[in-house]
Amino acid sequence: MIVIEGTVRLPVGNIEAAKPAMFAMVSASRAEEGCIDYAYAFDLVDPGLVRVTERWESRAALEAHFKTAHMAKWRQSFPDLGITDRSLRLYEAEAEPI
């Protein structure tokens, strides 16, 4: 399994404007083949910080995700929404219930 974990930042004043684009991105990503989970969450202590978590069945599924139209549209929205400070990391993991 591939796990993506990280953060992005946007101005607090742009949160409401960003929600429809974020919802569209999450919904479309979750519908992709190979997507196990895809989520954005606003940090409770630092509201302009968005926590990103993704789980993919394989690197091939993740690579296909990077080529989707919704990914291109999401990335194009970054300047208008003021999204900055992208810090994402990829990890390979074995699913293990705890």
A tleap script that builds the chain and sets N, CA, C and O, in Angstrom:
source leaprc.protein.ff14SB
mol = sequence {
  NMET ILE VAL ILE GLU GLY THR VAL ARG LEU
  PRO VAL GLY ASN ILE GLU ALA ALA LYS PRO
  ALA MET PHE ALA MET VAL SER ALA SER ARG
  ALA GLU GLU GLY CYS ILE ASP TYR ALA TYR
  ALA PHE ASP LEU VAL ASP PRO GLY LEU VAL
  ARG VAL THR GLU ARG TRP GLU SER ARG ALA
  ALA LEU GLU ALA HIE PHE LYS THR ALA HIE
  MET ALA LYS TRP ARG GLN SER PHE PRO ASP
  LEU GLY ILE THR ASP ARG SER LEU ARG LEU
  TYR GLU ALA GLU ALA GLU PRO CILE
}
set mol.1.N position { 0.848 -1.174 0.000 }
set mol.1.CA position { 0.000 0.000 0.000 }
set mol.1.C position { 0.890 1.233 0.000 }
set mol.1.O position { 1.964 1.241 0.602 }
set mol.2.N position { 0.435 2.256 -0.674 }
set mol.2.CA position { 1.123 3.540 -0.698 }
set mol.2.C position { 0.342 4.511 0.183 }
set mol.2.O position { -0.876 4.636 0.052 }
set mol.3.N position { 1.044 5.192 1.077 }
set mol.3.CA position { 0.433 6.188 1.963 }
set mol.3.C position { 1.071 7.535 1.663 }
set mol.3.O position { 2.295 7.663 1.630 }
set mol.4.N position { 0.230 8.534 1.445 }
set mol.4.CA position { 0.678 9.912 1.300 }
set mol.4.C position { 0.203 10.651 2.539 }
set mol.4.O position { -0.966 10.563 2.916 }
set mol.5.N position { 1.111 11.374 3.166 }
set mol.5.CA position { 0.789 12.141 4.370 }
set mol.5.C position { 1.475 13.485 4.242 }
set mol.5.O position { 2.620 13.574 3.798 }
set mol.6.N position { 0.765 14.529 4.635 }
set mol.6.CA position { 1.401 15.840 4.598 }
set mol.6.C position { 0.427 16.961 4.860 }
set mol.6.O position { -0.660 16.767 5.402 }
set mol.7.N position { 0.859 18.154 4.451 }
set mol.7.CA position { 0.070 19.353 4.699 }
set mol.7.C position { 0.180 20.315 3.521 }
set mol.7.O position { 1.122 20.262 2.730 }
set mol.8.N position { -0.803 21.183 3.434 }
set mol.8.CA position { -0.757 22.373 2.581 }
set mol.8.C position { -1.292 23.511 3.439 }
set mol.8.O position { -1.911 23.286 4.479 }
set mol.9.N position { -1.049 24.706 2.998 }
set mol.9.CA position { -1.503 25.876 3.758 }
set mol.9.C position { -2.272 26.804 2.829 }
set mol.9.O position { -1.941 26.943 1.652 }
set mol.10.N position { -3.310 27.440 3.382 }
set mol.10.CA position { -4.015 28.476 2.651 }
set mol.10.C position { -4.470 29.548 3.626 }
set mol.10.O position { -4.615 29.281 4.819 }
set mol.11.N position { -4.699 30.765 3.127 }
set mol.11.CA position { -5.149 31.829 4.015 }
set mol.11.C position { -6.506 31.472 4.636 }
set mol.11.O position { -7.394 30.953 3.960 }
set mol.12.N position { -6.644 31.754 5.914 }
set mol.12.CA position { -7.886 31.444 6.625 }
set mol.12.C position { -9.085 32.060 5.910 }
set mol.12.O position { -10.160 31.461 5.872 }
set mol.13.N position { -8.908 33.244 5.347 }
set mol.13.CA position { -10.002 33.905 4.632 }
set mol.13.C position { -10.428 33.202 3.357 }
set mol.13.O position { -11.473 33.529 2.796 }
set mol.14.N position { -9.644 32.246 2.889 }
set mol.14.CA position { -9.978 31.508 1.662 }
set mol.14.C position { -10.565 30.121 1.936 }
set mol.14.O position { -10.859 29.379 0.999 }
set mol.15.N position { -10.734 29.773 3.189 }
set mol.15.CA position { -11.209 28.431 3.529 }
set mol.15.C position { -12.561 28.143 2.885 }
set mol.15.O position { -12.717 27.111 2.233 }
set mol.16.N position { -13.523 29.012 3.049 }
set mol.16.CA position { -14.858 28.753 2.493 }
set mol.16.C position { -14.822 28.678 0.972 }
set mol.16.O position { -15.531 27.864 0.380 }
set mol.17.N position { -14.012 29.507 0.335 }
set mol.17.CA position { -13.878 29.468 -1.125 }
set mol.17.C position { -13.211 28.177 -1.578 }
set mol.17.O position { -13.493 27.691 -2.674 }
set mol.18.N position { -12.330 27.612 -0.754 }
set mol.18.CA position { -11.606 26.401 -1.119 }
set mol.18.C position { -12.439 25.134 -0.947 }
set mol.18.O position { -12.176 24.133 -1.614 }
set mol.19.N position { -13.419 25.157 -0.082 }
set mol.19.CA position { -14.165 23.935 0.237 }
set mol.19.C position { -14.807 23.260 -0.977 }
set mol.19.O position { -14.711 22.038 -1.084 }
set mol.20.N position { -15.457 23.982 -1.901 }
set mol.20.CA position { -16.029 23.288 -3.064 }
set mol.20.C position { -14.968 22.598 -3.927 }
set mol.20.O position { -15.183 21.479 -4.392 }
set mol.21.N position { -13.838 23.251 -4.141 }
set mol.21.CA position { -12.761 22.647 -4.935 }
set mol.21.C position { -12.177 21.442 -4.204 }
set mol.21.O position { -11.857 20.430 -4.828 }
set mol.22.N position { -12.038 21.546 -2.899 }
set mol.22.CA position { -11.511 20.441 -2.111 }
set mol.22.C position { -12.483 19.261 -2.109 }
set mol.22.O position { -12.072 18.107 -2.230 }
set mol.23.N position { -13.766 19.561 -1.971 }
set mol.23.CA position { -14.788 18.517 -1.994 }
set mol.23.C position { -14.769 17.781 -3.328 }
set mol.23.O position { -14.837 16.552 -3.370 }
set mol.24.N position { -14.676 18.544 -4.423 }
set mol.24.CA position { -14.640 17.937 -5.754 }
set mol.24.C position { -13.421 17.039 -5.907 }
set mol.24.O position { -13.517 15.942 -6.458 }
set mol.25.N position { -12.280 17.501 -5.421 }
set mol.25.CA position { -11.044 16.719 -5.528 }
set mol.25.C position { -11.136 15.433 -4.718 }
set mol.25.O position { -10.782 14.362 -5.211 }
set mol.26.N position { -11.603 15.531 -3.494 }
set mol.26.CA position { -11.716 14.349 -2.634 }
set mol.26.C position { -12.717 13.358 -3.226 }
set mol.26.O position { -12.441 12.161 -3.292 }
set mol.27.N position { -13.863 13.849 -3.651 }
set mol.27.CA position { -14.899 12.957 -4.200 }
set mol.27.C position { -14.412 12.226 -5.443 }
set mol.27.O position { -14.586 11.013 -5.560 }
set mol.28.N position { -13.804 12.954 -6.366 }
set mol.28.CA position { -13.312 12.333 -7.598 }
set mol.28.C position { -12.178 11.356 -7.309 }
set mol.28.O position { -12.106 10.291 -7.922 }
set mol.29.N position { -11.296 11.709 -6.383 }
set mol.29.CA position { -10.170 10.833 -6.047 }
set mol.29.C position { -10.652 9.544 -5.400 }
set mol.29.O position { -10.150 8.466 -5.716 }
set mol.30.N position { -11.617 9.647 -4.502 }
set mol.30.CA position { -12.140 8.454 -3.841 }
set mol.30.C position { -12.803 7.495 -4.823 }
set mol.30.O position { -12.867 6.292 -4.571 }
set mol.31.N position { -13.294 8.021 -5.938 }
set mol.31.CA position { -13.942 7.185 -6.949 }
set mol.31.C position { -12.942 6.490 -7.874 }
set mol.31.O position { -13.327 5.619 -8.654 }
set mol.32.N position { -11.680 6.860 -7.796 }
set mol.32.CA position { -10.664 6.276 -8.669 }
set mol.32.C position { -10.364 4.824 -8.294 }
set mol.32.O position { -10.393 4.442 -7.124 }
set mol.33.N position { -10.078 4.038 -9.320 }
set mol.33.CA position { -9.638 2.676 -9.087 }
set mol.33.C position { -8.312 2.708 -8.328 }
set mol.33.O position { -7.396 3.448 -8.686 }
set mol.34.N position { -8.226 1.912 -7.298 }
set mol.34.CA position { -6.993 1.836 -6.516 }
set mol.34.C position { -6.923 2.787 -5.344 }
set mol.34.O position { -5.981 2.719 -4.554 }
set mol.35.N position { -7.905 3.681 -5.209 }
set mol.35.CA position { -7.922 4.589 -4.060 }
set mol.35.C position { -8.580 3.889 -2.880 }
set mol.35.O position { -9.732 3.462 -2.960 }
set mol.36.N position { -7.847 3.776 -1.799 }
set mol.36.CA position { -8.380 3.184 -0.568 }
set mol.36.C position { -9.006 4.273 0.292 }
set mol.36.O position { -10.078 4.077 0.864 }
set mol.37.N position { -8.342 5.415 0.385 }
set mol.37.CA position { -8.857 6.545 1.160 }
set mol.37.C position { -8.187 7.820 0.675 }
set mol.37.O position { -7.045 7.798 0.217 }
set mol.38.N position { -8.909 8.932 0.778 }
set mol.38.CA position { -8.395 10.232 0.348 }
set mol.38.C position { -9.106 11.275 1.197 }
set mol.38.O position { -10.336 11.335 1.193 }
set mol.39.N position { -8.352 12.104 1.929 }
set mol.39.CA position { -9.000 13.046 2.835 }
set mol.39.C position { -8.184 14.312 3.037 }
set mol.39.O position { -6.954 14.297 3.008 }
set mol.40.N position { -8.908 15.411 3.244 }
set mol.40.CA position { -8.334 16.684 3.668 }
set mol.40.C position { -9.010 17.043 4.986 }
set mol.40.O position { -10.209 16.814 5.149 }
set mol.41.N position { -8.260 17.600 5.920 }
set mol.41.CA position { -8.833 18.014 7.201 }
set mol.41.C position { -8.167 19.305 7.656 }
set mol.41.O position { -6.945 19.438 7.590 }
set mol.42.N position { -8.971 20.252 8.117 }
set mol.42.CA position { -8.435 21.508 8.641 }
set mol.42.C position { -7.971 21.282 10.078 }
set mol.42.O position { -8.691 20.702 10.891 }
set mol.43.N position { -6.776 21.744 10.373 }
set mol.43.CA position { -6.194 21.624 11.706 }
set mol.43.C position { -6.992 22.491 12.682 }
set mol.43.O position { -7.309 23.640 12.373 }
set mol.44.N position { -7.315 21.953 13.845 }
set mol.44.CA position { -8.116 22.691 14.830 }
set mol.44.C position { -7.350 23.828 15.487 }
set mol.44.O position { -7.950 24.833 15.867 }
set mol.45.N position { -6.048 23.689 15.627 }
set mol.45.CA position { -5.240 24.704 16.289 }
set mol.45.C position { -4.733 25.745 15.291 }
set mol.45.O position { -4.568 26.913 15.641 }
set mol.46.N position { -4.490 25.327 14.064 }
set mol.46.CA position { -3.943 26.185 13.016 }
set mol.46.C position { -4.872 26.085 11.806 }
set mol.46.O position { -4.584 25.318 10.886 }
set mol.47.N position { -5.983 26.840 11.777 }
set mol.47.CA position { -7.031 26.672 10.769 }
set mol.47.C position { -6.579 26.799 9.314 }
set mol.47.O position { -7.238 26.244 8.435 }
set mol.48.N position { -5.502 27.494 9.028 }
set mol.48.CA position { -5.023 27.605 7.657 }
set mol.48.C position { -4.209 26.412 7.194 }
set mol.48.O position { -3.782 26.353 6.041 }
set mol.49.N position { -3.995 25.463 8.094 }
set mol.49.CA position { -3.221 24.265 7.790 }
set mol.49.C position { -4.185 23.137 7.429 }
set mol.49.O position { -5.099 22.824 8.192 }
set mol.50.N position { -3.975 22.535 6.268 }
set mol.50.CA position { -4.812 21.434 5.813 }
set mol.50.C position { -3.982 20.159 5.853 }
set mol.50.O position { -2.915 20.077 5.245 }
set mol.51.N position { -4.477 19.184 6.564 }
set mol.51.CA position { -3.802 17.892 6.658 }
set mol.51.C position { -4.304 16.996 5.531 }
set mol.51.O position { -5.508 16.876 5.306 }
set mol.52.N position { -3.370 16.376 4.831 }
set mol.52.CA position { -3.667 15.537 3.680 }
set mol.52.C position { -3.305 14.102 4.020 }
set mol.52.O position { -2.199 13.831 4.489 }
set mol.53.N position { -4.238 13.177 3.785 }
set mol.53.CA position { -3.938 11.756 3.924 }
set mol.53.C position { -4.541 11.014 2.732 }
set mol.53.O position { -5.685 11.242 2.339 }
set mol.54.N position { -3.738 10.130 2.181 }
set mol.54.CA position { -4.179 9.314 1.051 }
set mol.54.C position { -3.653 7.901 1.251 }
set mol.54.O position { -2.567 7.696 1.795 }
set mol.55.N position { -4.444 6.926 0.801 }
set mol.55.CA position { -3.980 5.545 0.763 }
set mol.55.C position { -4.350 4.961 -0.596 }
set mol.55.O position { -5.496 5.050 -1.036 }
set mol.56.N position { -3.359 4.362 -1.250 }
set mol.56.CA position { -3.515 3.803 -2.589 }
set mol.56.C position { -3.095 2.351 -2.589 }
set mol.56.O position { -2.200 1.959 -1.840 }
set mol.57.N position { -3.738 1.546 -3.427 }
set mol.57.CA position { -3.398 0.127 -3.524 }
set mol.57.C position { -2.001 -0.088 -4.074 }
set mol.57.O position { -1.336 -1.062 -3.722 }
set mol.58.N position { -1.541 0.831 -4.953 }
set mol.58.CA position { -0.250 0.625 -5.610 }
set mol.58.C position { 0.310 1.941 -6.140 }
set mol.58.O position { -0.397 2.945 -6.224 }
set mol.59.N position { 1.574 1.916 -6.491 }
set mol.59.CA position { 2.195 3.081 -7.135 }
set mol.59.C position { 1.541 3.354 -8.481 }
set mol.59.O position { 1.390 4.511 -8.872 }
set mol.60.N position { 1.154 2.306 -9.193 }
set mol.60.CA position { 0.490 2.487 -10.488 }
set mol.60.C position { -0.820 3.254 -10.321 }
set mol.60.O position { -1.136 4.122 -11.136 }
set mol.61.N position { -1.577 2.945 -9.281 }
set mol.61.CA position { -2.825 3.665 -9.022 }
set mol.61.C position { -2.537 5.132 -8.706 }
set mol.61.O position { -3.255 6.022 -9.163 }
set mol.62.N position { -1.495 5.380 -7.928 }
set mol.62.CA position { -1.126 6.753 -7.595 }
set mol.62.C position { -0.668 7.504 -8.840 }
set mol.62.O position { -1.044 8.659 -9.039 }
set mol.63.N position { 0.128 6.869 -9.668 }
set mol.63.CA position { 0.591 7.514 -10.902 }
set mol.63.C position { -0.579 7.851 -11.822 }
set mol.63.O position { -0.582 8.905 -12.457 }
set mol.64.N position { -1.567 6.969 -11.897 }
set mol.64.CA position { -2.762 7.249 -12.696 }
set mol.64.C position { -3.517 8.443 -12.116 }
set mol.64.O position { -4.044 9.270 -12.859 }
set mol.65.N position { -3.566 8.529 -10.803 }
set mol.65.CA position { -4.223 9.652 -10.110 }
set mol.65.C position { -3.589 10.978 -10.509 }
set mol.65.O position { -4.296 11.961 -10.728 }
set mol.66.N position { -2.266 11.013 -10.604 }
set mol.66.CA position { -1.569 12.247 -10.961 }
set mol.66.C position { -1.919 12.727 -12.363 }
set mol.66.O position { -1.729 13.904 -12.671 }
set mol.67.N position { -2.422 11.850 -13.213 }
set mol.67.CA position { -2.738 12.186 -14.601 }
set mol.67.C position { -4.211 12.514 -14.838 }
set mol.67.O position { -4.616 12.736 -15.979 }
set mol.68.N position { -5.011 12.546 -13.787 }
set mol.68.CA position { -6.449 12.777 -13.951 }
set mol.68.C position { -6.763 14.253 -14.188 }
set mol.68.O position { -5.999 15.143 -13.812 }
set mol.69.N position { -7.907 14.480 -14.821 }
set mol.69.CA position { -8.367 15.848 -15.075 }
set mol.69.C position { -8.653 16.576 -13.770 }
set mol.69.O position { -8.375 17.771 -13.663 }
set mol.70.N position { -9.203 15.883 -12.770 }
set mol.70.CA position { -9.506 16.568 -11.510 }
set mol.70.C position { -8.241 16.977 -10.775 }
set mol.70.O position { -8.244 17.980 -10.062 }
set mol.71.N position { -7.160 16.225 -10.931 }
set mol.71.CA position { -5.888 16.635 -10.330 }
set mol.71.C position { -5.375 17.901 -11.018 }
set mol.71.O position { -4.921 18.829 -10.348 }
set mol.72.N position { -5.443 17.942 -12.339 }
set mol.72.CA position { -4.992 19.133 -13.070 }
set mol.72.C position { -5.824 20.355 -12.669 }
set mol.72.O position { -5.280 21.441 -12.467 }
set mol.73.N position { -7.125 20.175 -12.558 }
set mol.73.CA position { -8.006 21.295 -12.167 }
set mol.73.C position { -7.677 21.760 -10.748 }
set mol.73.O position { -7.627 22.962 -10.486 }
set mol.74.N position { -7.454 20.820 -9.838 }
set mol.74.CA position { -7.115 21.148 -8.452 }
set mol.74.C position { -5.825 21.963 -8.396 }
set mol.74.O position { -5.763 22.995 -7.728 }
set mol.75.N position { -4.805 21.495 -9.098 }
set mol.75.CA position { -3.523 22.207 -9.091 }
set mol.75.C position { -3.649 23.606 -9.705 }
set mol.75.O position { -2.981 24.538 -9.260 }
set mol.76.N position { -4.490 23.754 -10.710 }
set mol.76.CA position { -4.694 25.064 -11.332 }
set mol.76.C position { -5.371 26.043 -10.374 }
set mol.76.O position { -5.238 27.256 -10.537 }
set mol.77.N position { -6.090 25.535 -9.385 }
set mol.77.CA position { -6.793 26.407 -8.439 }
set mol.77.C position { -5.870 26.953 -7.347 }
set mol.77.O position { -6.257 27.874 -6.628 }
set mol.78.N position { -4.663 26.407 -7.209 }
set mol.78.CA position { -3.764 26.814 -6.126 }
set mol.78.C position { -3.520 28.322 -6.063 }
set mol.78.O position { -3.648 28.904 -4.986 }
set mol.79.N position { -3.173 28.978 -7.174 }
set mol.79.CA position { -2.901 30.421 -7.074 }
set mol.79.C position { -4.122 31.226 -6.610 }
set mol.79.O position { -3.988 32.117 -5.772 }
set mol.80.N position { -5.299 30.923 -7.141 }
set mol.80.CA position { -6.507 31.673 -6.761 }
set mol.80.C position { -6.881 31.445 -5.300 }
set mol.80.O position { -7.386 32.351 -4.637 }
set mol.81.N position { -6.634 30.238 -4.800 }
set mol.81.CA position { -6.985 29.918 -3.417 }
set mol.81.C position { -5.871 30.263 -2.434 }
set mol.81.O position { -6.074 30.223 -1.221 }
set mol.82.N position { -4.702 30.598 -2.956 }
set mol.82.CA position { -3.571 30.938 -2.090 }
set mol.82.C position { -2.941 29.734 -1.432 }
set mol.82.O position { -2.352 29.853 -0.358 }
set mol.83.N position { -3.056 28.564 -2.062 }
set mol.83.CA position { -2.480 27.351 -1.492 }
set mol.83.C position { -0.963 27.373 -1.668 }
set mol.83.O position { -0.445 27.535 -2.772 }
set mol.84.N position { -0.274 27.205 -0.544 }
set mol.84.CA position { 1.190 27.243 -0.521 }
set mol.84.C position { 1.711 26.160 0.421 }
set mol.84.O position { 0.947 25.366 0.969 }
set mol.85.N position { 3.000 26.150 0.589 }
set mol.85.CA position { 3.675 25.305 1.584 }
set mol.85.C position { 3.258 23.839 1.501 }
set mol.85.O position { 3.004 23.198 2.521 }
set mol.86.N position { 3.190 23.315 0.274 }
set mol.86.CA position { 2.878 21.895 0.119 }
set mol.86.C position { 4.040 21.068 0.667 }
set mol.86.O position { 5.185 21.235 0.248 }
set mol.87.N position { 3.740 20.201 1.582 }
set mol.87.CA position { 4.731 19.305 2.159 }
set mol.87.C position { 4.095 17.920 2.242 }
set mol.87.O position { 3.368 17.621 3.190 }
set mol.88.N position { 4.369 17.080 1.250 }
set mol.88.CA position { 3.770 15.751 1.178 }
set mol.88.C position { 4.875 14.703 1.140 }
set mol.88.O position { 5.927 14.919 0.538 }
set mol.89.N position { 4.630 13.582 1.780 }
set mol.89.CA position { 5.588 12.483 1.809 }
set mol.89.C position { 4.879 11.193 1.400 }
set mol.89.O position { 3.714 10.977 1.734 }
set mol.90.N position { 5.596 10.345 0.675 }
set mol.90.CA position { 5.090 9.048 0.256 }
set mol.90.C position { 5.761 7.973 1.098 }
set mol.90.O position { 6.972 7.994 1.314 }
set mol.91.N position { 4.940 7.027 1.571 }
set mol.91.CA position { 5.448 5.903 2.354 }
set mol.91.C position { 4.868 4.617 1.786 }
set mol.91.O position { 3.712 4.581 1.365 }
set mol.92.N position { 5.660 3.582 1.776 }
set mol.92.CA position { 5.160 2.257 1.472 }
set mol.92.C position { 4.832 1.587 2.787 }
set mol.92.O position { 5.615 1.651 3.734 }
set mol.93.N position { 3.668 0.941 2.851 }
set mol.93.CA position { 3.229 0.367 4.116 }
set mol.93.C position { 2.509 -0.953 3.884 }
set mol.93.O position { 1.976 -1.209 2.804 }
set mol.94.N position { 2.505 -1.761 4.892 }
set mol.94.CA position { 1.722 -2.983 4.908 }
set mol.94.C position { 0.517 -2.729 5.808 }
set mol.94.O position { 0.667 -2.259 6.935 }
set mol.95.N position { -0.650 -3.034 5.318 }
set mol.95.CA position { -1.860 -2.866 6.130 }
set mol.95.C position { -1.857 -3.905 7.247 }
set mol.95.O position { -1.709 -5.102 7.000 }
set mol.96.N position { -2.020 -3.435 8.453 }
set mol.96.CA position { -2.047 -4.320 9.597 }
set mol.96.C position { -3.051 -3.788 10.604 }
set mol.96.O position { -2.869 -2.689 11.128 }
set mol.97.N position { -4.108 -4.544 10.888 }
set mol.97.CA position { -5.084 -4.067 11.872 }
set mol.97.C position { -4.462 -3.992 13.260 }
set mol.97.O position { -3.681 -4.859 13.652 }
set mol.98.N position { -4.814 -2.957 13.988 }
set mol.98.CA position { -4.314 -2.824 15.360 }
set mol.98.C position { -5.454 -2.623 16.328 }
set mol.98.O position { -5.227 -2.492 17.531 }
savepdb mol mol.pdb
quit
